[in-house]
Amino acid sequence: MKPLRSFLFIPGDSEKKLAKVAGCGADAVILDLEDAVAPSAKNAARELVAAFLRDFDRDAPGAPQLWVRVNPFDTGMTEGDLAAVVPGAPHGIVQPKTNGADCVAKLSGLLDHMELAHGIAPGSIRIVPVATETAIAPFRLSEYATADLPRLAGLTWGAEDLAAALGATGNRDVNGEWGFTYKLVRSLTLMAAHAAGVPAIETLHADFRDEDGLRASSRAARAEGFSGRLAIHPAQVAPINESFTPSDEEVAFAQRIVDAFAANPDVGTVGIDGKMVDIPHLKAARRTLGLVD
């Protein structure tokens, strides 16, 4: 299965925004029961999201995957959220403020019982934890590589909640780049995801009007090894999808590399355009071709 490029957050209490999901263009939408919903609207959001999961036409052309961000365990609302949404068989759960692999295992155990109770295929509801939103979480990222977490479908990271957890006044430096702490956890999340064999999902670009900045940072993220990105506004979806899709030039060059090694199966390097290309380049080329139809 190809990695999902775009995950668009949709507030779970907004009928207006839920009604636009079918044409949003995202690979996946995250129906949000957490930060986008005021405490007084939590119950209403559960009901709306449950109904949406039940009624949405998942077979329509271009229909996105349906994910749900539940409230974290320390709120006491997680099980109630799951009880509301699991009967609708979402594709996955986004788990916020995850302290480590044991939190994912706990969520997975709850899903085991609920899938069984509702006749849903065991293990079909996947999990993507937001793996850096608490002060302890970055120290435990390596756990994902060795934990038995068959539902794990990716790792993403968050800067806003981490800043709050650290008592920080901001997460950007004077040049508008991520501060050192946030660059560190971003890189660790990227490596932890690949160590665990799952996609690394870049965090959101908060200024939805900054299309140039979104494109530039998304292309840089893909070059580093991220395979997709969170979005907070529909206008961000197309730039994200484009940025995480190999260009025609990339695909053509990747095909040349694969063809060159196929023609010379007993060598470890080949020359292309005056440059030596070796096995790591071949692996990268195969990954590139795997991302396109």
N, C-alpha and C positions, 0 to 999 in steps of 0.2 A: 504494500500500500504506500502510495506517495505521501510525504509529509504534507500537512495542511499549511498553507501559506498565511492565511489571514483568519484571525479570531476576533469577531466584532462583538463588543459588549452591548447588550440591550437591557435597559432597566426592566426588571420583572414586573413593575407596577405600572408600566406605561402601555396602555392598549394601543395608542397611536403608533408607537414605535414597534411594537410587536406586529402590528398589521403590515409593516413594511419589510419584514424579514425575508419573504419569498424573493423579492427583487433586489436584495442588498448586494449581491455579488460576492459575498464572503464565502470562503471555503467552510467556515464554521461560525456559528453565533454562540455567544455565551449569555444565556438568560440569567440575569444577575439578581440574586436574592440578598447579596451582602451590601457592599458600600454604596451602591447606587440607589438603595431603597432606605427611606427613613424608618426608624423604629416603629412608628405608628402605622406604617403601611406594609409591614412584613407579612402579616396574615393574608392581606389582599393580594400581595405579590405571589405568594404560594399558590393561591387559587387561580390566578391568571395564568401563571406558568404551567400549572397542572393541566388546565384546559387547553392551553396552546399546544403542549406536547401531544395531547390526545387528538386534536383536530387538524394539526398541520399536515399538509400533503407532502410527504417526504419523497415521493416518487416524481414530483414535478421537475421538469428540466431546470437544472441549475440550483436546485434546493440545497441549502447548506446543511451540514451536520448540526445537530442541536445539543449543546452542552449547557450545563447549569452550574453557576458558582453558588455554592451553599455558604452558610455562615460557619465560622470556625468553631471548633469544639468548645473553646472557653466561653462561648456565648450561651451554651445550653440549647441552641436552636438547630444544631446539625441534624439530629435524628428526625425532628419535625419536618425540616426541609426535605429530607430524603423520603419520608413517608408520603409527602405530597407529590414529589416528582418522579420517583422510581416507577410507579405504575404506568407512567407515560413512556418508559423505556428511552430515556435520553441516550445519545451516543456516549456521553461522558460527563464526569463531574470535575469541575475546577475547584481545588481545595486550597483556600487561602490560609495564610499565616501558619503554614506547616512547619513544625519544629524539626522533623526528620522522618526517616523511613518508617518508624513505628507509628507515626500519625497516619501515614498512607495505609499501613497494614490494618489499623483500626477501622478506617473508613471502608477498606476492602471487605473486612469481615461483616460490617453492617450490610454492605451491598450483597454479599453472599446470601444472607438470610432473606433480604427483601426480593431479590431476583427469584429465589425459590418460591416465596410466598405468592408472587404475582405471575408465575409461569413464564418468566423471561429467561432467555438462554444464559446459562451460568457464565460469568466472566465477560459478558458482552458490553457492560457499562464500564468504560475506561476511566482513568484518573490522571489528571495533570495537576501536580501540586505547584503552588507559588512558593518557591523553596527558599526565599531569603528575606521574608518579611518580619522575622523576629531576630533578636540579638543572638540567640543560640543557633539558629538555623544554618548560617554559613559554615559553622564548625562541623556540621553533620552531613554536609553534602556528599561526602565520599560514601556514606552508607548506601546510597541508591545503587551503587555499582555491584554490591554483594547481597543486598536484601532480596528475598523471594517476593517479588511484587509483579505478578503476571498482568495486573491491570494497568501498570504504569505505561503511559502513552506519550510522555514528554515531561520536560521540566521547564518552567519559566521563572522569572525573577521579578521582584518589585522594589522600587526605590522609595515610594512615598511612605508606605507603612514602616519600612526599615528606618527611614529618617525619624519618624515619630517615635519608634521604639528606642532610638538612640538619643532622643532629646535634641536632635539637630535642628538648626534654623533653616537649613536648605541642603540640597543634594547636588548642586551644580557649583562649579568654580567660577572665577571672575570672567572666564572666556565662554561660559555657557556650556562647558563640557561636564560630564559626570565627575564628581569629586573622587579622590583616590579610593575611598571606602567603597563606593558604588561601582567603580571600575573593577575593583577586586572581586566583589561578589558576582558581578556579571561574568567575569572570566571563569570563576570557579563553577558557576552554574553551567556554562558552556562545556567545560571539561567533565563535570559530573554527568551531564546528559549523555555525552558520547561514551563515557566509561560504562554507563548503564545500558547503552545500546538503544537510546530513545532520542527523538528530536529535541533540539534546544530551541526554545521559543523566545524571541526577543521581547522585552517589555514595551510598553506603549510609548508613543511620542505625544506628549501632553498637549502641545499646541496644534490643534487640528487644522488651523489655517496655514500652517507652515509646510506647504507641500514640498518645497525644495529641500528643506531640512529633513523631512520624513523620507524622501527618496534617497538622499545622500546617506543618511544613517542606516537605512534599510539595506542598501547595497553593500555598505561596509559590514553590516551584520552578517549578510549572506557570505561575503568573502571570508569572514572569520570562522564560519561553520554553523551559524544559526540557520534554521530552515523555514521559519515563519515568524509572525509578529502579532502582538495584540493590537487592537484598534479600538478607539473610543468614539469614533464618528464615522458614518457611512462614507464621507468624502475621503477617508484614509484607505478604504479597501482597495480601490483600483491601483493606487501607487504601490501599496504593499504587494499585491499580487504580481504586478509587473516587476518589482525589484527582486522578488524571490523566484522568478521564472528565468531560466537561462535564455540569453539572447540568441538570435539566429547565428551570430558570429561564434559565440561560445559553443553552441551545439555543433557547428561545422568543424571547429577546431578539435573538439572532443572526438568527433567521428574520425578525423584524420589520425589522431593518436591511436585509437582502437584499431583502425585499419592497418596502420604501420606495424603494430605489434602482431597483428594477425598474420601479416605477410612475412614476419620474421619471428616465428614462435620460439626460437632457441637463443634469443638475445635478451639482455637485461636493459639495454639502452638503444634508442634509435635517434636518428637525426631528422629534425623537422625545421625548415626555414633557418638552417644554420645553427640550431640550438640542440643540445642533447636532452632527450626526454627519457626518464627512467620509470621504474615500476610505480612509485608514488603518483606520478603524473597519469599513468594508466588507470590507477584506481580512482583518481579524481575524475578522469574523463568518463569512466563507467558510471560514476555517481551522477554526473551531469546528464548523461543520456537517459538515466533512469528517471529523471525528473520530468521528461517530456513524453508526450504520446508518440 
